[in-house]
Amino acid sequence: MPHALHFEPAPGTRPLTELPLLIVVGLTGVGKTSFTRALGWPTLLGRRELVNRYVLPQLGALPEGLDRTERFRLTARWRMEHPGGLAEALAAAHTEPVWPLVFDGLRGEAEARYARKHFDRAYFVVLEAPAAVRLERLLGRGERFDHAAVSREEIARFRELAEGVLAQSELDRLLGRGYPLEDLIAKLKIVVEEQKNYRPEGPRRALAGCRRALFLDATRIDPEVAARRTRAWLQEVG
């Protein structure tokens, strides 16, 4: 059960900015959920719930019925007034002080930079994987949350959607795997829209030289290995 998250001070709680916290950073499909499960440590309510409970109400929106691309557009609107993105929402929260405690997760340069500055007791694990890997994982995980509406026009020009994010050879390889075309386009839209909002290389820039940051290639190690490396690293830097 997730560790309680409060947006108003409550007895026995402290602001998250004052607590040691392991913040997982990475785009959709890098394996954040599998990694946190492998760690087996207490977790806060994750990014999805943080958006639902804190961000969308401020925009007058309800999470029901929104597809992933609509959620990206709404959070982009919120970032116009809150440049630190979801890191600012996280900084507004309180919880009971425990360690270890994990938050899954932040994305992009602005969020990582804000968190580095304001969560001065936090540690960061950045999981990285190329777009083609993330797209294939999205296609394989079968979550209802990973929904995006697909128009006839998008079906007709789906190769254009991938430009700048996915090589045509990578797209051909995925087409050869037999995924339904509409499902492939829906997941491609999610990857493309997310990458417009959160550049994959951003966290490396934001956390460069930070001794509290660990970067892991999620295509080379499985979640159990990543969890073991993280535990060992935290012993070294802690």
Salt bridges, closest charged atoms under 4 A:
GLU18 OE1 - ARG14 NE 3.53
GLU88 OE1 - HIS82 ND1 3.32
GLU96 OE1 - HIS3 NE2 3.67
GLU96 OE2 - HIS6 NE2 3.47
GLU109 OE2 - ARG113 NH2 2.53
GLU109 OE1 - ARG205 NH2 2.82
GLU111 OE1 - ARG47 NH1 2.84
GLU128 OE2 - ARG204 NE 2.88
GLU136 OE1 - ARG173 NH1 3.08
GLU136 OE2 - ARG177 NH1 2.20
GLU143 OE1 - ARG48 NH2 2.97
GLU143 OE2 - ARG141 NE 3.95
ASP146 OD1 - ARG68 NH1 2.81
ASP146 OD2 - ARG141 NE 2.59
GLU153 OE2 - ARG157 NE 3.48
GLU154 OE2 - LYS189 NZ 3.08
ASP172 OD1 - ARG159 NH2 2.54
ASP183 OD1 - LYS187 NZ 2.42
GLU193 OE1 - LYS196 NZ 3.84
GLU194 OE2 - ARG107 NE 2.87
GLU194 OE1 - ARG134 NH1 4.00
GLU201 OE2 - ARG199 NE 3.69
GLU201 OE2 - ARG205 NH1 3.81
ASP217 OD2 - ARG220 NE 3.14
